[in-house]
Amino acid sequence: MNNLAYNIDVFDHLKSGVLRLTLSDFRNYKFLRIETHKKIIVIHGENGSGKTNILEAISFLTPGKGLRAARLAEIKRIIIPENDEYAPESLSSLNWAVAADVFLGENTFKIGTAVEHCGREADEEDSFRSFEKRIVKIDGTKVSSQAELGKFVSAIWLTPQMDRLFKGGSQPRRSFLDRLVYAFDAEHAKRLIKFEHYYKEWYRLLKENKDDNCWLQALEENMATVGVAIAAARREQIARLNTFIENEPEDIFPSVRLELDGVIEKRLDTFPAVDVEDFYKQLLKKQRIKIKQNETADGINKTDFKVFYRKKKMPAELCSTGEQKSLLISIILAQTKCQTLYRGFAPILLLDEVVAHLDDAKREALLKKIVDLGVQAWITSTDPELFSSIKENAQFLEIKHNKVV
């Protein structure tokens, strides 16, 4: 697998991306349609003009909670009344939607996702609870799971908020890792949703002191089975990326080593999955008391994703801010090449202000790599002049007054 970075252009793989993007009542857009004809789309405009909102909309063409991990109700368009008084009730009828024509090789597909308001009776007598639900359609047919999107579109992103990924708690890093896994294992998203459902139910029973041992054991068995599958998929992806990176030549962007720090993942290093499931069930049973004491149970929901600067043998959290950003770019590029070679089609890159704090050499190196990879990349910036070196390869869109001008 030597020098794979240089073999992408001759590797027989499918081109993929978005041909047409349509937003309805999404964030600041009442209606927006973008037709694309280039592999690289540079979206520029003033801060607050809605550039990132376009990237977020594309992220909803893939499984998961989107680029900002926002609640569905937060995404709908905000209407400012003529009297300038904020009236939350005026927003309740808006249902946002994202639609796209996407291509995968010679085939094109119509993908749509939207939020719809639902309701059901609550536990209390004569009460009714409303909530938002995300629906997905592929070629006009409603599908039961977001995971189906992974068969047609894959995306990976970098945002300014991710510059702090290696600081603070493990949840953002774990979410970042799981998105890398989605690209190779479409069922991973389903497993995560299942595990979260089982965990919430298990947590609720324990907090309400409903000590139904049969019910709790059934939930713990389900959590263990799904949890070990999640851990195994994470380990496989880390091993795949590390093997790929080890065979890459030295570059302007630093080489990384990836590790998992989780009790279940580590257990899988030495024991077969069936034994780890039994271990996990016993672990959950022992931790029932922790939930009642307002603590969090240990398991795949506590796993941390560790990144190391290989040459310096230094953990990412101890590196400088600039080095951390370069490490993230290295991971993104490795994932893109790895997916292209293993799955036969590349992810869409969503890069939000990614060049803002790169020096000239790194900026030009990154842009050249994107061009050489031949992937579709949506890049935002306040300064289109930063992309003058790729003007022949890019489509430039200016966002102003909630429109493309």
N, C-alpha and C positions, 0 to 999 in steps of 0.2 A: 504494500500500500504506500510506496514511496512517492513523494512529491504529488500527492493527489490534488493540491491546490492548482497545479499547472495542467491537470488533465481534464478539468471540468469542461473546457470548451470543446474537447473532442469526444467527451463521453456522450453516449446516446441516451438523452433524457428528454422528458416532455417539458415544453415551456408551459408556464401557468401564470395566471394573473387576472386582473379585473379589466374588462373592456368598457363597461358602463356602470356607473354608481349613481343611485338615486336615493336621496334622503327626504323623509317626510316628517315634519314636526319633531325633528331630532336636534336637541340642544338649541343652538341659535338659528337653525334653518327651518323655515316654513316649508320650503321645497328647494332642493338643489340637485342638479344632474351634471355629472362629469363624464365626458367621453374621453377615453384614453387611447393613444396610438403609439406610445413610447414605453420602453422598459423602465425608464426612470421618470418619475413625476415630481417636480419640485414645486411645492406649495408655499408661496411667500405672501407676506402681509404683515400688518402691524400686530403687536401683542394684543391678544383679546379678540382678534378678528374671527376666530373659529377654525384655525388651521388644524389644531390637535383634534377637534371634533370630527374632522373628516377621517383621520387615522383611526379614531375610536370606532367610527361607523364600520370601517373595513374589518376591524378586529371582531366585530359581532357576526361576521361571515364565517367565523370559526367557533369551535366549542369553547365554553367557558364564560367568564363574567366580563370579558372585554378589557380593553387597555387600561381603564381606570378602576376596574373592579367595582363599578358603581352599582347602586341599587337600581332596578329597572325604573322605578318611579322618578328617579332623579334625572333621567335622560330626556324626558319630554320637554318640548319647547316652552319657554317661559313667555307669557304674554303680559306686557306692561299695559295696564288699563289707561285710558285717555286721561283720567284724573291723577295718574301717577301713584295711585294707592295700590299697594300689594294686596291681592285678593286670592288666597290659595284655592278657593272653591272654583275660580275661573279656569283652573288648570286641569281639573279632574276628568274632563271629557277627552283630553288629548291622548291619542295612542301613537307613539312614534313607530316608524318603520324604516328599514334599510333594505334595498333591493339591488341586485347586481347581476350583470351578465358576466360570467367568468369563463375562462378558457383553460383547458387542460389538454395539451397536445393539439390535435385537430378538432377536438370536440368542444362545444360550448354548452353551458348550463345556465339556467335562471335560478338564482337563489334569493330567497327573501326571508327576513326575520323581523318580527314585530312584537310589541307588547299588547296584551289584551287584558281587560279588567275581568276578574272572576270573583265569585263570592260563594260562601258556604255558611251553613249554620254553625254558630259557635257553641261551646258547651253550655253557656248560660241560656236560660229559658228566653225565648223570643228575641234572641240576638242574632245578628248576621254580620259576618266579617268579610270585607272585600280585600282583594290582593291582586297584584299584577303577576301575570304569567307570560313567559316568552314562548312564542310559537315559531316554528321553522317550516318553510316550504321549499321543496326542490323540484324544479320544472312544474310548478303549480300544484304539486301533491304535498299535503301536510305529512310530516314525518314525526315519529313519536319521540325521537331523541336528538339532542344537539350533536351527539357524537357522529351522526351521519354526515355533518358538514366536513368532517376531517377527511372524507373520501374525495372531496372536490377542491377544498381550499385549505391551505396551511399558511400561518402567518407568525412572525416573530418580531418583537418590537423592543426599542430602546426609547426611554423617555427621560426627561431631566430628573424626575423623582427617583429613577433607578440609580442615579449617581450615588445615592446613599444606601444602596442595596446591601452592602457588606457591613453596615452599621446597624445597631439596634437588634430587634427580635428576629426570630427565624422564619416567621410566617411569610414575609415577602420573598425570601430566598426559596422557600419551599414551593411557593406558587410559581416562581420563575422556572424552577426545575420541572415541575409538573407540566408546564407548557412545552418544554423541550420534549417531554415524553409523549405528549399528544401527537406530535408529528409522526411518530413511529408506531404508536399503539392507540388507535382510535377508541378502543374500549376503556382506556385509562380514565377518560372523563366520566364515563358511566360508573366506574368503580368508585371514584372520588365522591360522586353524588350519592351513591348507595351508602358508602361508609359514613358520610355526614348525616344522612337520614337515620341510620342505625344508632349512631353516637348520640344524636339529639334525643331520640326516644329513650335510650338507656339512661342518659343524663336526667331526663325529666322524671322517669320512674324513681330514680334514686333520690332526687331532690324532694320529691313528694312523699318519700318514705313508703312507696308501694313495693314492699319487699316480696314480690312474687318471684320466687326463685326459678321456676320453670320459664317464665317470661324473660327474666334477666339472662338466664343461661342461653336461651335461644338467640337473643340479641348478641350476646358475647360470641357465640359460635359464628354468627353471620359476620360480625365485625372482624373476627380473627381470619376467616376465610378470605374476605375481600381485602382486608388490610395487608395480609401476606402477599396477595397478588399485586397490590399497589407497590409494596416494597420491592418485590422482584422486578417489576417494570422499571422502577427508578434505578436499581442496581444495573440492569441491563443497559440502560441509556448512558449511565456514567461510564461503564466499561467500554461501550462503543465509542463515545467521544474521546476518552483517554487514549484508546488504541489509535484513533485517527490523529489526535494531536501529537502523539509521540513520533509519528512518522512525517510530520510536517516540517519543512525547513525553518530555520530561524527567520524572524521577520521584524518589521518595525513595531508591530504589535506583539507584546510579550506572550511567550508560551505559558500555558496554565496546566495545573494538575487539579482534578476534581475529586472530591471525596464526599461520602455520606456519613453523617454522624447520627445514627439512630439505632435504638436497641433491637428492633426487628430486622433492619437491614444487616446489622452486624451478625445477628444470629444466623442469617441465611448464608453467611460466609463459610460456616462449618457444619450446618445441619440441613437435612432435606426439608422441603417446604411443609410436608405433613407434620413433621416434628415441631416446626416453628409455629404452626397453627395451634397445636396443643399447648405450647408454651404461652402463646398470646392469650388463649382462653383463660389459662390459669392466672396470667398477669392481670387481666381485666377483672377477674373475680376478686383478686387480692386488693385491687384499687377501688373497689366500691366505696370504701370508707373515705378515700381521698375526695371523691365527688361530694359526699355529704359534708365534708369540711371545706367546701368551696375551693378545692384544688383541681388541677387538670390531670387527667389520667395520662400516663406515659404510653407511647406507642408510635404509630406512623404519623399521627397528628403532631408530634413533637420533633420529628426528624429535621436535622439541619443540613443545608447544602454548603459545603466548604470549598473554597477556591484558594489556590496557592499560586503565587508567582514562581514558576518553576526555576528560573535561573537564579533568583535570589533566595529560593527556598523560604519564602516569607508568606504568611497568610494574608489574604487580600485586605482584611480589616486593618492591618498595620502598614499598608502601602499608602502612598500619597494619593490625593484626590485624582490627580491626572493619571496615575498608574492604575487606579481602580477603574476609571473609565476605559482605559486601554485594555484591561483584562476583560471587561464586559464585551467590548468589541471583538476581542479574540474569540470569546465563547460563541457570540452570534455568528461570526464568520465560519467557525468550525462546524456549528450546527447546520448552517446553510449548505456547506459543501458536503457534509456527511449525509444529510437528508437527500440531496441531489443524487448522490452515488448509491445510497442504499434503497431509496424508495422510487427513484427515477423521475421525481419532479421536485422543484425547489420551493421553499416557502416564499411568500411575499414579505419583503422587509418594510417595516413601518418605523421610520427613524425621525423622532421628534426633537428638533433642535440639536441633533447629534454632533454637528460640526462646530457648535457655538464656542466650545472651550478647547478645541483641538488646535495645536499649532499648525502652521502651513504645511509642514511635511506630512504630518499624520492625516490632515484633512485630504490632501491630494492623494495620499496612499489609499485611504478608505474609498474615495470616489473611484479611483482606478480599479480597485478590487471589485466594486459593485458592477462597473462596466464589464470587466473581464468575466465575472460570474454569469452575466447574461440574465440575471433575475429581475423581476419587477420590484422596484423600490419606490416607496412614497416618502419623500423627505420634506420636512418643514423648516422654514428659516425666515427670519426678518430681513435678511440681506441676500437677494438673488445673485449678487456679484460674486459671492463665495463659490459659486458653481460654474463660473465662466469656462473652466477647463473641460466641462462635459456638456456644453451647450448644444453640441451637435447630436448628443445622445439622449437629451432630456426634453421633456415637455414642461413648460413653465406656466403655472397658473397663479394668478394674483387674486387673493380673497379680499374683498372690500364691501362693506355694507351688506354682509350676509350673502354675497353673490360672488361668482367667478367673473372677473372683469378682464 
